[in-house]
Amino acid sequence: MPTSAQASLSTDELPEHVRLNRAVWDRWATEYAAYGERAWAAAEPSWGLWDVPESDLHMLPADMAGIDAIELGCGTGYVSSWMARRGARVVAIDNSAAQLTTASRLQRQHGLAFPLLHGNAEAVPCPDASFDFAISEYGACLWADPQRWVAEAARLLRPGGQLVFLTNAFLMSLCAPDEADVVATDQLRRPAFGMYRTQYPGDCGVEFHLSSGDWIRLLRRCGFEIEDLIDVRAPETGRHAQHSFVTREWARQWPSEEVWKARKRG
């Protein structure tokens, strides 16, 4: 299915945000290894900042037997492992070689193999119409340019194929201060209009945030029909009371995350 990962551009040819995010995630990879280990070992998928159960969000198709699936920005590969265990033929791509090193180790540990491509999800080295399902959980949907990666997802999917992604809610991005390690407040901190590329101070990489209207227009322009938009509410309890930029209390009142589900027109 995939062509060689060497088909990806050299580092010097990559867009600036891709280079910056590659360097950041190579440095951060060791911090995310433990979470990857827990997620690979989990009996059932759970999603996002607050480990919301799959039974609440239905991120994955009910039956994945024989489905060709791709994860866009796979990190340690746990989402791909969940799909592979459900019978999907999986390809996973990530911008960070260090993250893929962890994914490869966990593949060996769990006796589960699928292709791991080191590359940019804005230019995936796979043929047109290769997949039935594409997914991103805080991968390409946050760290890649939406104008590029959504068009690339449309290219990769067959007619009728589904795209599902989970990312920061637009409302939270408006309420999150620029200062590091300061959580979202109950006040708007930045304008809603004109937000797209966001680079917070410090060693944080480049994120992309769109309003709901902008996501709708982009998805439709790339040939998708929107099936659902889920404002994710944090469960009452869980492993984390807060993250560096949002508390569980905040995420119980307002959505800190959102799930988009779209299907490529036939």
C-alpha positions in Angstrom: 0.0 0.0 0.0 2.4 2.8 1.1 5.3 3.8 -1.0 8.6 4.2 0.7 8.8 6.7 3.5 11.9 8.1 1.8 9.5 9.7 -0.7 8.9 12.5 1.9 10.7 15.8 1.4 14.1 16.4 2.9 14.1 18.5 6.1 15.3 21.6 4.3 12.4 21.4 1.8 9.7 21.1 4.5 7.5 24.1 5.4 8.7 26.0 8.4 5.9 24.9 10.7 6.6 21.2 9.9 10.3 21.7 10.7 9.6 23.4 13.9 7.0 20.9 15.0 9.4 18.0 14.1 12.1 19.4 16.3 9.6 20.0 19.2 8.1 16.6 19.1 11.4 14.9 18.9 12.3 16.6 22.1 9.0 15.9 23.7 8.8 12.2 22.7 10.2 10.8 26.0 7.5 12.6 28.0 4.7 10.9 26.0 6.1 7.4 26.0 4.4 6.4 29.3 1.0 7.5 28.1 1.6 5.6 24.9 2.4 2.5 26.9 -0.8 2.8 28.9 -2.9 3.4 25.8 -1.4 0.4 23.9 -2.2 -1.8 26.9 -5.8 -0.5 27.3 -8.6 -2.9 26.8 -10.9 -0.2 25.3 -10.1 3.1 23.6 -10.5 6.4 25.5 -9.9 9.8 24.0 -8.4 13.2 24.4 -7.3 15.1 27.5 -9.9 13.5 29.8 -9.9 9.9 28.6 -13.5 10.0 27.4 -14.7 6.5 26.6 -15.1 5.3 23.0 -18.7 4.4 24.0 -19.4 8.1 24.4 -17.7 9.5 21.3 -17.8 6.6 18.8 -14.6 7.8 17.1 -14.1 4.4 15.4 -16.4 2.5 13.1 -18.3 -0.3 14.8 -16.9 -2.8 12.4 -13.3 -2.3 11.1 -12.7 -5.8 9.7 -11.0 -5.4 6.4 -11.1 -1.6 6.4 -8.0 0.3 5.1 -7.3 3.0 7.7 -4.7 5.7 8.1 -3.8 7.7 11.2 -2.6 11.2 10.4 -0.1 12.1 13.1 0.1 8.9 15.0 2.6 9.7 17.8 3.2 6.5 19.7 0.7 4.7 17.5 -1.9 3.7 20.1 -4.9 4.7 18.0 -3.5 2.7 15.1 -3.1 -0.3 17.5 -6.7 0.0 18.5 -7.8 -0.1 14.8 -5.4 -3.0 14.0 -6.9 -5.1 16.8 -10.3 -4.5 15.3 -9.2 -6.0 12.0 -8.3 -2.9 10.1 -5.3 -2.7 7.7 -3.5 0.3 9.2 -0.9 2.7 8.0 0.4 5.3 10.5 2.4 8.5 9.7 4.1 10.9 12.1 6.4 13.9 11.8 8.6 12.8 14.7 11.2 10.0 14.3 11.5 9.8 18.1 7.8 9.3 18.5 7.9 6.5 15.9 10.8 4.9 17.7 8.4 4.5 20.7 5.7 3.2 18.4 8.0 0.6 16.9 9.1 -0.6 20.4 5.4 -1.0 21.4 4.6 -2.9 18.2 7.3 -5.4 19.1 6.2 -5.5 22.8 2.5 -6.2 21.8 3.2 -8.4 18.8 1.4 -6.1 16.4 2.8 -4.8 13.1 1.7 -2.1 10.7 3.6 0.4 8.6 5.0 3.4 10.4 5.9 6.2 8.0 8.2 9.1 9.0 6.7 12.0 7.1 4.5 15.0 7.0 0.7 14.4 7.0 0.3 17.3 4.5 2.0 15.1 1.9 1.5 11.4 2.6 3.5 8.9 0.3 0.4 6.8 -0.5 -1.6 6.6 -3.7 -4.9 8.4 -4.2 -8.0 6.6 -2.9 -6.1 4.2 -0.7 -8.2 4.3 2.4 -11.7 3.9 3.8 -11.1 5.7 7.1 -8.7 8.4 8.3 -8.4 9.6 11.9 -6.4 12.2 13.9 -6.4 12.7 17.6 -4.3 15.8 18.3 -2.1 14.8 15.4 -2.4 16.5 12.0 -5.6 18.1 13.1 -3.7 20.4 15.5 -0.1 20.5 14.2 -0.5 20.5 10.4 -1.8 23.3 8.2 -5.6 22.5 7.7 -5.6 23.8 4.2 -3.0 21.1 3.3 -3.8 18.2 5.5 -7.6 18.2 5.0 -7.1 18.3 1.2 -4.6 15.4 1.6 -7.1 13.4 3.6 -9.6 13.9 0.9 -7.1 12.7 -1.7 -6.3 9.6 0.3 -9.9 8.5 1.0 -12.1 6.6 -1.3 -15.5 8.0 -2.2 -17.7 7.4 0.9 -14.6 7.2 3.2 -14.8 8.8 6.6 -12.6 11.4 8.3 -12.7 11.7 12.1 -10.6 14.0 14.2 -10.4 15.3 17.8 -8.7 18.6 18.6 -8.8 21.6 20.9 -12.2 23.3 21.0 -12.2 26.7 19.4 -13.8 28.2 22.5 -11.0 27.0 24.6 -8.4 28.5 22.2 -10.1 31.9 22.7 -10.0 31.6 26.5 -6.4 30.3 26.9 -3.8 32.9 27.9 -0.5 33.2 26.0 1.5 32.7 29.1 2.9 29.2 29.6 1.3 27.0 32.3 -1.7 29.4 32.8 -5.0 27.7 32.4 -8.0 28.8 30.4 -10.2 31.4 32.1 -13.9 32.3 31.9 -13.0 35.4 29.7 -12.1 35.7 26.1 -8.4 36.4 25.7 -8.0 36.8 21.9 -10.1 37.7 18.9 -12.1 35.0 17.2 -11.6 36.5 13.7 -8.4 35.8 11.9 -7.2 33.0 14.1 -5.3 30.3 12.2 -1.7 29.7 12.9 -0.8 30.0 16.6 2.6 29.9 18.2 2.7 30.2 21.9 5.8 31.6 23.7 8.5 29.1 24.5 9.2 25.7 23.1 5.7 24.9 22.1 5.7 24.5 18.3 3.1 25.7 15.9 -0.6 24.9 16.3 -3.6 25.6 14.0 -7.0 26.6 15.3 -10.1 27.2 13.2 -13.6 28.4 14.1 -16.5 26.0 13.4 -17.5 28.0 10.4 -14.0 27.8 8.9 -13.8 24.1 9.5 -17.2 23.6 7.8 -16.2 25.6 4.8 -12.8 23.9 4.5 -14.2 20.4 4.8 -17.0 21.1 2.2 -14.5 22.7 -0.2 -12.3 19.6 0.0 -15.3 17.3 -0.9 -16.6 16.3 2.5 -20.1 16.3 4.0 -20.1 16.9 7.8 -21.8 14.2 9.7 -21.3 15.3 13.3 -19.6 17.9 15.6 -19.3 16.8 19.2 -18.5 19.3 21.9 -16.6 17.1 24.3 -17.4 17.4 28.0 -14.9 16.2 30.6 -16.1 13.3 32.8 -16.6 14.2 36.5 -13.6 12.2 37.5 -10.4 10.8 36.0 -6.6 10.7 36.2 -6.1 14.4 35.7 -7.6 17.3 37.6 -6.0 19.7 35.1 -3.5 20.1 32.3 -1.1 23.0 31.8 -3.7 25.0 29.9 -7.1 23.8 31.2 -8.7 22.4 34.3 -11.3 19.6 34.5 -13.6 22.1 36.3 -13.4 24.4 33.2 -13.9 21.5 30.8 -17.1 20.4 32.7 -18.6 23.9 32.0 -17.3 24.5 28.5 -15.9 22.3 25.7 -12.1 22.0 25.8 -12.2 19.5 22.9 -14.3 18.9 19.8 -14.7 15.9 17.5 -15.5 16.3 13.8 -16.9 13.5 11.7 -17.1 14.0 7.9 -17.5 11.7 4.9 -16.1 12.1 1.4 -18.7 12.7 -1.2 -19.0 9.9 -3.8 
